[in-house]
Amino acid sequence: MAVTYEQFLDKVIVDGIAAVKIDYAKDSLKLEGALAGFNVCRHKNTKQLADILANAHSNTETAFNERAKDYWKIRCYESEIEWVCNCLSAVMQNQGMKPIITPTYRGYKKAAEIVGVVEKSKLNFLVEISEN
C-alpha cells in the first residue's frame, strides 16, 4: 500500500512530537521550540520546507552569535524542522529527486519504518512527493 506525501509528513511529525515530549519533559524552553518546529512543518510542500529550514538556520546563527537567552528554543525549533526535511529527503533521494538536505542514516531508517521496506537489500519507498 502506498503512503501519500501528507500521510508520510504527518507520521514524521506525530512521532517526533511524541519523542520530544519525553526527551524535553523537564526543559520547557527546548520543548516549546521543538513543538513549534514540528508544527510549522504541517501541510507544507518540499519547497516551503526548504525555505522554512533556511530561515530557521539563519535565526539559530543569529541567536548563537548574540548569545540569546532563548537560544535553545530557537535551536530546537530548527532541529526538528531539519529532522522532518531529513526524513523527506531520504525518500526524495531514493526516488531520484533532489533532496532538501543530505539525508542521514537515521533519516533513511525512519523513512523505511514509515513506508515499509519490501526487501532488506533494496529500499523501495512508495511515497508520492508533493511539490504543490
C-alpha positions in Angstrom: 0.0 0.0 0.0 1.4 3.4 -1.0 1.8 6.2 1.5 0.9 9.6 0.4 3.1 12.6 0.9 0.7 14.1 3.6 0.5 10.8 5.4 4.3 10.5 5.5 4.8 14.0 6.6 2.1 13.7 9.3 3.7 10.4 10.7 7.1 12.1 10.9 5.6 15.0 12.8 3.4 12.9 15.1 6.2 10.5 16.0 8.6 13.4 16.5 6.2 15.3 18.8 5.8 12.1 20.9 9.6 11.8 21.2 10.3 15.4 22.2 7.6 15.3 24.9 9.7 12.6 26.5 13.1 13.9 25.7 12.4 17.5 26.8 9.9 16.8 29.6 12.0 18.8 32.1 13.1 21.5 29.7 10.2 23.8 28.7 12.3 26.0 26.6 13.6 23.2 24.4 10.2 21.5 24.3 8.5 24.7 23.2 10.9 25.2 20.4 10.8 21.6 19.3 7.0 21.5 19.2 6.9 24.7 17.2 9.4 23.3 14.8 7.3 20.2 14.1 4.0 22.2 13.9 5.4 24.7 11.4 6.0 21.8 9.0 2.4 20.7 8.8 0.8 20.8 5.4 4.0 22.2 3.8 5.4 21.1 0.5 9.1 20.5 0.0 9.9 24.0 -1.4 8.2 25.6 1.6 10.1 23.3 4.0 13.4 24.2 2.4 12.6 27.9 2.8 11.4 27.4 6.4 14.6 25.4 7.2 16.9 28.1 5.7 15.1 30.8 7.7 15.3 28.8 10.9 19.0 28.1 10.4 19.7 31.8 9.9 17.7 32.6 13.1 19.8 30.0 15.0 23.1 31.5 13.9 21.9 35.0 14.9 20.8 33.7 18.3 24.1 31.9 18.8 26.2 35.0 17.8 24.1 37.3 20.1 24.1 34.8 22.9 20.3 34.9 23.1 18.7 33.8 26.3 16.2 31.7 24.3 19.0 30.1 22.1 17.9 26.5 22.9 14.3 27.3 22.0 15.4 28.6 18.6 17.9 25.8 18.1 15.4 23.1 18.9 12.9 24.7 16.5 15.5 24.4 13.7 16.5 20.9 14.7 13.0 19.5 14.3 12.4 21.2 11.0 15.7 19.7 9.9 14.6 16.2 11.1 11.4 16.5 9.0 13.5 17.6 6.0 15.9 14.8 6.7 13.2 12.1 6.5 11.6 13.6 3.4 15.0 13.9 1.8 15.6 10.2 2.3 12.5 9.4 0.2 13.2 12.1 -2.3 16.8 10.9 -2.9 15.6 7.3 -3.1 13.2 8.4 -5.9 15.9 10.1 -7.8 14.8 13.6 -6.8 17.0 16.3 -5.4 16.7 16.2 -1.6 16.1 19.2 0.6 19.2 18.3 2.6 21.6 15.4 2.5 19.7 12.6 4.3 21.3 10.7 7.2 21.2 7.0 8.0 18.6 7.9 10.7 16.5 9.7 8.2 16.5 6.7 5.9 15.8 4.4 8.8 12.7 6.5 9.8 11.5 6.7 6.2 11.8 2.9 5.9 9.9 2.5 9.1 7.0 4.7 7.9 6.7 3.3 4.4 7.9 -0.2 5.0 10.7 -1.9 3.2 9.8 -4.5 0.6 13.3 -6.0 0.5 16.0 -5.6 3.1 18.6 -5.1 0.4 16.6 -2.6 -1.6 14.7 0.3 -0.1 11.5 0.5 -2.1 9.7 3.6 -1.0 6.2 4.2 -2.2 5.7 7.8 -1.3 4.3 10.4 -3.6 6.3 13.6 -3.1 4.2 16.6 -3.4 5.6 19.8 -4.8 2.3 21.7 -4.9 
